[in-house]
Amino acid sequence: MIDLNRFNSVNDALGQSLEAPILIAEGPYHVSASVGAAVYPADGLSESQLHAVADERMYAGKEQHRIESARHEQAINHSNRA
């Protein structure tokens, strides 16, 4: 059985490892990743059900990241105007 706390820890570590920009000749590049997980049998009994739940969670994570990024950008823009 998958330990969701362990999954969340690994997912957080992956996100933190991608926070630093990748530096190449053309300049820094920022990378992100979105991961979704589903647990059998709690989230579904078939592969297609589990895949659908994992996709839904992945896209929810992407949306949350967009919201947080927009708030962060607004805060930076607001502080630059002050």
C-alpha positions as semicolon CSV with decimal commas, in nm:
position;residue;x (nm);y (nm);z (nm)
1;M;0,000;0,000;0,000
2;I;0,122;0,348;-0,084
3;D;0,184;0,581;0,206
4;L;0,038;0,918;0,095
5;N;0,252;1,104;0,347
6;R;0,560;0,951;0,185
7;F;0,429;1,045;-0,160
8;N;0,371;1,403;-0,045
9;S;0,724;1,418;0,098
10;V;0,876;1,296;-0,228
11;N;0,656;1,533;-0,428
12;D;0,762;1,827;-0,209
13;A;1,129;1,731;-0,243
14;L;1,091;1,716;-0,622
15;G;0,936;2,062;-0,626
16;Q;1,210;2,206;-0,406
17;S;1,482;2,053;-0,624
18;L;1,336;2,233;-0,925
19;E;1,317;2,577;-0,758
20;A;1,668;2,680;-0,859
21;P;1,693;2,798;-1,220
22;I;1,891;2,599;-1,472
23;L;2,176;2,818;-1,595
24;I;2,283;2,784;-1,956
25;A;2,442;3,021;-2,207
26;E;2,116;3,192;-2,309
27;G;2,021;3,266;-1,948
28;P;1,837;3,106;-1,660
29;Y;1,545;2,872;-1,721
30;H;1,286;2,782;-1,461
31;V;1,141;2,432;-1,456
32;S;0,841;2,294;-1,273
33;A;0,667;1,959;-1,245
34;S;0,317;1,852;-1,158
35;V;0,243;1,508;-1,020
36;G;-0,088;1,342;-0,951
37;A;-0,144;1,025;-0,753
38;A;-0,426;0,782;-0,702
39;V;-0,448;0,496;-0,454
40;Y;-0,607;0,159;-0,527
41;P;-0,877;0,075;-0,419
42;A;-0,971;0,397;-0,241
43;D;-0,961;0,608;-0,557
44;G;-1,079;0,352;-0,809
45;L;-1,083;-0,011;-0,906
46;S;-0,974;0,009;-1,269
47;E;-0,667;0,153;-1,434
48;S;-0,879;0,411;-1,615
49;Q;-1,045;0,525;-1,289
50;L;-0,708;0,556;-1,115
51;H;-0,561;0,742;-1,411
52;A;-0,855;0,985;-1,416
53;V;-0,816;1,060;-1,044
54;A;-0,439;1,108;-1,079
55;D;-0,491;1,342;-1,377
56;E;-0,751;1,543;-1,185
57;R;-0,512;1,585;-0,893
58;M;-0,225;1,679;-1,124
59;Y;-0,430;1,951;-1,295
60;A;-0,553;2,078;-0,957
61;G;-0,187;2,110;-0,855
62;K;-0,108;2,301;-1,173
63;E;-0,395;2,542;-1,109
64;Q;-0,283;2,596;-0,749
65;H;0,068;2,673;-0,876
66;R;-0,072;2,927;-1,125
67;I;-0,268;3,099;-0,847
68;E;0,034;3,112;-0,616
69;S;0,257;3,242;-0,896
70;A;0,008;3,517;-0,984
71;R;-0,015;3,625;-0,619
72;H;0,364;3,627;-0,591
73;E;0,396;3,836;-0,908
74;Q;0,132;4,082;-0,785
75;A;0,317;4,121;-0,455
76;I;0,644;4,189;-0,637
77;N;0,481;4,440;-0,871
78;H;0,311;4,614;-0,576
79;S;0,634;4,641;-0,379
80;N;0,820;4,776;-0,684
81;R;0,564;5,057;-0,718
82;A;0,598;5,162;-0,354
